[in-house]
Amino acid sequence: MNPPGSSTMKAVVLERFGPPRQVLQLEDVPLPEPAPGQVRVRVRATAINDWDWTFARGRPMAYRPFLGWSRPRVSILGAELAGDVDALGDGTGGLALGDAVYGDVSECGFGGFAEYACVPAAALTPIPSGMSYLEAASIPHAATLAMQGLLDEGGMQAGERVLINGAGGGVGVFAIQLARDCGVAEVTGVDSRRKLGQLRELGYDHAVAYETTDFTRTGERYDLILDTKTNRPPRAYRRALTPAGRYVTVGGSTARLLQVAAAGRWLARFGRRRMSVVALRTNHELGRIDALYQRRGLTFRLDGPHALESVPERVEYFGGALHGGKVVIDVAAGAARR
Ligand SMILES: NC(=O)c1ccc[n+]([C@@H]2O[C@H](COP(=O)([O-])OP(=O)(O)OC[C@H]3O[C@@H](n4cnc5c(N)ncnc54)[C@H](OP(=O)(O)O)[C@@H]3O)[C@@H](O)[C@H]2O)c1
């Protein structure tokens, strides 16, 4: 940790594409200054995300127009952060020095793997009172996908039968809590065999192992399916829907996602079933999570906290699917409380 008042800070820097442990390095870099519309956040906690794994390796190649052709377009990764406002640029009314904030910064240059990050004020949401920085850093990506999938695209209603595929991952942890809050009748979670106990603890009524059971072939029908791992053709998912059922996916194989989007356009013209792919709107209405937290509390599944210097190995650990919960990084002492 560099001392307060120092003109440099510690950051995990990416200079080329490759295996995360080889290409991510902890370095001293200049302390950034906020531009107009930005604030500087003293980062307390950050989290590891698909983007970090993808960016560090520069794979898949189809993403290179976004990642950068020969060199990474971003040098400090880290898509989610939580911390305190430490300096204000011009035109950042609404935020004050010392405010505790969090957000998804993947659309504004990343930067969570550092002691300080300059972020547009509009990308930040106040951390609800009582929530730790580590918990807040685990929210933006996964909770927003869960809300947009279940509520905005899926139109989840009280009394419905809902299935979450990939139920023990980042999205699933928030999805079950949103479903309970909405008053659905029954929620089934599908994930790996080793996570079935965890699914029941989270409140899923039924826990199904994807290694042994194909949920599209059990004869069960669902009003709403939220998928984080689309890997089957649309007709398989259609089979598992009630006559007015909706299938919404947030992720999976690119080829399958394109098929789902095409099937969704076709189904919208013929019949009542619906299929769609969520395009994440970052930080959109995170205040709904604040309201849920105040109303009923939130359960978090955190893997960590890990130290900033361990980011290279933790990105590989994430890519190898060895994590059990959202991988969170304690950037500055005190991230576990507020
Ligand atoms: N739509 C957008 O705009 C957007 C933006 C960002 C990210 N995304 C995508 O959104 C998704 C995020 O999901 P997440 O954060 O919940 O991921 P996650 O934390 O990696 O969780 C995925 C879960 O699915 C399980 N799983 C693996 N294979 C499965 C299978 N065949 N069937 C059922 N479950 C399986 C995993 O368990 P094991 O590892 O134990 O097998 C894990 O528990 C990712 O697909 C990401 O690419 C979408």
The ligand as an SDF file (V2000), in Angstrom:
LIG
                    3D

 48 52  0  0  0  0  0  0  0  0999 V2000
  -25.6040  -10.7150  -21.4110 N   0  0  0  0  0  0  0  0  0  0  0  0
  -24.6190   -9.8910  -21.1390 C   0  0  0  0  0  0  0  0  0  0  0  0
  -24.6130   -8.7220  -21.5420 O   0  0  0  0  0  0  0  0  0  0  0  0
  -23.4890  -10.3900  -20.2800 C   0  0  0  0  0  0  0  0  0  0  0  0
  -22.5380   -9.5280  -19.7290 C   0  0  0  0  0  0  0  0  0  0  0  0
  -21.5570  -10.0580  -18.9260 C   0  0  0  0  0  0  0  0  0  0  0  0
  -21.5000  -11.4260  -18.6710 C   0  0  0  0  0  0  0  0  0  0  0  0
  -22.4270  -12.2450  -19.2470 N   0  0  0  0  0  0  0  0  0  0  0  0
  -22.4850  -13.7030  -19.0410 C   0  0  0  0  0  0  0  0  0  0  0  0
  -23.3360  -13.9270  -17.9560 O   0  0  0  0  0  0  0  0  0  0  0  0
  -22.9720  -15.1400  -17.3370 C   0  0  0  0  0  0  0  0  0  0  0  0
  -22.6640  -14.8450  -15.8850 C   0  0  0  0  0  0  0  0  0  0  0  0
  -23.0150  -15.9110  -15.1220 O   0  0  0  0  0  0  0  0  0  0  0  0
  -22.4430  -16.0840  -13.6490 P   0  0  0  0  0  0  0  0  0  0  0  0
  -21.7650  -14.8340  -13.2060 O   0  0  0  0  0  0  0  0  0  0  0  0
  -23.5250  -16.6100  -12.8140 O   0  0  0  0  0  0  0  0  0  0  0  0
  -21.3360  -17.1990  -13.9410 O   0  0  0  0  0  0  0  0  0  0  0  0
  -20.5590  -18.0940  -12.9010 P   0  0  0  0  0  0  0  0  0  0  0  0
  -20.4350  -17.4050  -11.5820 O   0  0  0  0  0  0  0  0  0  0  0  0
  -19.3390  -18.5860  -13.6010 O   0  0  0  0  0  0  0  0  0  0  0  0
  -21.5810  -19.3050  -12.6470 O   0  0  0  0  0  0  0  0  0  0  0  0
  -21.9560  -20.2250  -13.6200 C   0  0  0  0  0  0  0  0  0  0  0  0
  -22.4480  -21.4560  -12.8920 C   0  0  0  0  0  0  0  0  0  0  0  0
  -22.8950  -22.3890  -13.8520 O   0  0  0  0  0  0  0  0  0  0  0  0
  -22.4070  -23.6820  -13.4960 C   0  0  0  0  0  0  0  0  0  0  0  0
  -22.3520  -24.4880  -14.7110 N   0  0  0  0  0  0  0  0  0  0  0  0
  -21.2660  -24.8090  -15.4730 C   0  0  0  0  0  0  0  0  0  0  0  0
  -21.6540  -25.5580  -16.5190 N   0  0  0  0  0  0  0  0  0  0  0  0
  -22.9910  -25.7110  -16.4130 C   0  0  0  0  0  0  0  0  0  0  0  0
  -23.9600  -26.4140  -17.1770 C   0  0  0  0  0  0  0  0  0  0  0  0
  -23.6290  -27.0660  -18.2840 N   0  0  0  0  0  0  0  0  0  0  0  0
  -25.2320  -26.3650  -16.7910 N   0  0  0  0  0  0  0  0  0  0  0  0
  -25.6170  -25.6980  -15.6700 C   0  0  0  0  0  0  0  0  0  0  0  0
  -24.7400  -25.0230  -14.8720 N   0  0  0  0  0  0  0  0  0  0  0  0
  -23.4440  -25.0270  -15.2630 C   0  0  0  0  0  0  0  0  0  0  0  0
  -21.0700  -23.3990  -12.8710 C   0  0  0  0  0  0  0  0  0  0  0  0
  -20.7290  -24.4850  -12.0140 O   0  0  0  0  0  0  0  0  0  0  0  0
  -19.3490  -25.3040  -12.1050 P   0  0  0  0  0  0  0  0  0  0  0  0
  -18.3050  -24.2870  -12.4470 O   0  0  0  0  0  0  0  0  0  0  0  0
  -19.2170  -25.9000  -10.7460 O   0  0  0  0  0  0  0  0  0  0  0  0
  -19.5290  -26.3080  -13.1820 O   0  0  0  0  0  0  0  0  0  0  0  0
  -21.3690  -22.1350  -12.0760 C   0  0  0  0  0  0  0  0  0  0  0  0
  -21.8740  -22.4190  -10.7880 O   0  0  0  0  0  0  0  0  0  0  0  0
  -21.7550  -15.6560  -18.0450 C   0  0  0  0  0  0  0  0  0  0  0  0
  -22.1770  -16.6010  -19.0150 O   0  0  0  0  0  0  0  0  0  0  0  0
  -21.2130  -14.4030  -18.7360 C   0  0  0  0  0  0  0  0  0  0  0  0
  -20.4790  -14.6970  -19.8850 O   0  0  0  0  0  0  0  0  0  0  0  0
  -23.4120  -11.7350  -20.0200 C   0  0  0  0  0  0  0  0  0  0  0  0
  1  2  1  0
  2  3  2  0
  2  4  1  0
  4  5  1  0
  4 48  2  0
  5  6  2  0
  6  7  1  0
  7  8  2  0
  8  9  1  0
  8 48  1  0
  9 10  1  0
  9 46  1  0
 10 11  1  0
 11 12  1  0
 11 44  1  0
 12 13  1  0
 13 14  1  0
 14 15  2  0
 14 16  1  0
 14 17  1  0
 17 18  1  0
 18 19  2  0
 18 20  1  0
 18 21  1  0
 21 22  1  0
 22 23  1  0
 23 24  1  0
 23 42  1  0
 24 25  1  0
 25 26  1  0
 25 36  1  0
 26 27  1  0
 26 35  1  0
 27 28  2  0
 28 29  1  0
 29 30  1  0
 29 35  2  0
 30 31  1  0
 30 32  2  0
 32 33  1  0
 33 34  2  0
 34 35  1  0
 36 37  1  0
 36 42  1  0
 37 38  1  0
 38 39  2  0
 38 40  1  0
 38 41  1  0
 42 43  1  0
 44 45  1  0
 44 46  1  0
 46 47  1  0
M  CHG  2   8   1  16  -1
M  END
$$$$
